[in-house]
Amino acid sequence: MRKEHWIAAAMASTALAVAACGTTIEQKAATGAIAGAVVGGPVGAAVGGAAGAAVGHATDDD
């Protein structure tokens, strides 16, 4: 169980760090999804995409 927590924490931090790459919300979501997929497979892709979209909306200038 502890290993799963470390994997989830690593996946979330990696997805958030990489999700900041890009200029548009779509680019940030795609980058986060790819990073999440590499770290955690399909579930990681969903988490990474959501994190990328959230970062994209948070850093949007509008």
Backbone torsions as a table, in degrees:
resi	resn	phi	psi	omega
1	MET	NA	-38.3	-179.5
2	ARG	-64.5	-37.5	179.8
3	LYS	-61.5	-39.0	179.4
4	GLU	-63.8	-36.5	178.8
5	HIS	-66.9	-41.5	178.3
6	TRP	-65.2	-39.4	178.4
7	ILE	-64.9	-43.5	178.7
8	ALA	-63.6	-40.9	178.9
9	ALA	-66.7	-41.5	178.1
10	ALA	-65.1	-40.1	179.4
11	MET	-64.7	-44.2	-179.1
12	ALA	-65.9	-43.5	-178.9
13	SER	-68.4	-38.6	177.6
14	THR	-66.4	-43.5	179.9
15	ALA	-63.2	-41.7	179.1
16	LEU	-67.4	-39.3	-179.7
17	ALA	-66.6	-44.2	-177.6
18	VAL	-78.3	-25.6	-178.7
19	ALA	-65.8	-18.4	178.8
20	ALA	-73.7	-13.4	178.9
21	CYS	-74.9	140.0	179.3
22	GLY	115.1	166.7	-179.1
23	THR	-112.4	-27.0	179.1
24	THR	-108.5	165.4	179.6
25	ILE	-61.5	-39.6	-179.2
26	GLU	-64.8	-40.6	179.0
27	GLN	-65.3	-41.2	180.0
28	LYS	-67.1	-39.5	177.7
29	ALA	-65.9	-41.4	179.5
30	ALA	-65.9	-42.5	179.1
31	THR	-63.7	-42.1	177.5
32	GLY	-63.9	-38.6	179.1
33	ALA	-66.0	-40.5	179.2
34	ILE	-66.1	-44.9	179.2
35	ALA	-63.0	-41.7	178.3
36	GLY	-64.6	-37.3	179.1
37	ALA	-66.0	-37.8	179.1
38	VAL	-65.7	-41.6	-176.0
39	VAL	-80.6	-43.5	-170.8
40	GLY	-128.9	12.9	178.4
41	GLY	74.5	-151.9	-176.4
42	PRO	-60.3	-39.0	178.6
43	VAL	-66.8	-39.8	177.2
44	GLY	-63.3	-35.8	177.7
45	ALA	-64.1	-41.4	178.0
46	ALA	-65.1	-44.5	179.5
47	VAL	-65.7	-44.2	179.7
48	GLY	-64.3	-40.7	177.0
49	GLY	-63.1	-42.6	178.0
50	ALA	-65.5	-40.7	178.4
51	ALA	-65.3	-41.5	178.0
52	GLY	-63.5	-41.1	177.8
53	ALA	-65.2	-40.0	178.9
54	ALA	-64.9	-43.0	177.1
55	VAL	-64.6	-39.6	178.4
56	GLY	-61.8	-42.5	178.3
57	HIS	-70.1	-36.0	-179.2
58	ALA	-69.0	-32.2	-177.9
59	THR	-99.0	6.7	179.7
60	ASP	-68.1	135.8	-177.2
61	ASP	-75.7	-19.6	-177.2
62	ASP	-72.9	NA	NA
